[in-house]
Amino acid sequence: DGVTNLSDIQVQKLIEKSAIPVVIDFWAPWCGPCRSFAPAFKSTAEELKGKYVFVKVNTEDFPEASQRFSVRGIPTLALFNQRQEKARQSGALPKDYFVNWLKSTLD
């Protein structure tokens, strides 16, 4: 489906090696906005597959992820390109806003 679930350590390795931008959704199963955003994230991942790598990190299963990536609230979206964080967005977004955010960030 274009989305991979990873730990914070796996994400760090991916960021360091990926030739294309990495989009991370920091979320938790108990978070209502996280669950409501999940379909938009999945749909966007399918639509933009090959242009970005889409990853979800469950902050409940990997609480150290919040500390490692300075996540203060969830959902938080982070975009990394060429090993550097290029943008961050807190809160759930409608799909069209999410797609526009991704595309405008790397322009």
Secondary structure, 3 states (H helix, E strand, C coil): CCEEECCHHHHHHHHHHCCCCEEEEEECCCCHHHHHHHHHHHHHHHHCECCEEEEEEECCCCCHHHHHCCCCCCCEEEEEECCEEEEEEECCCCHHHHHHHHHHHCC
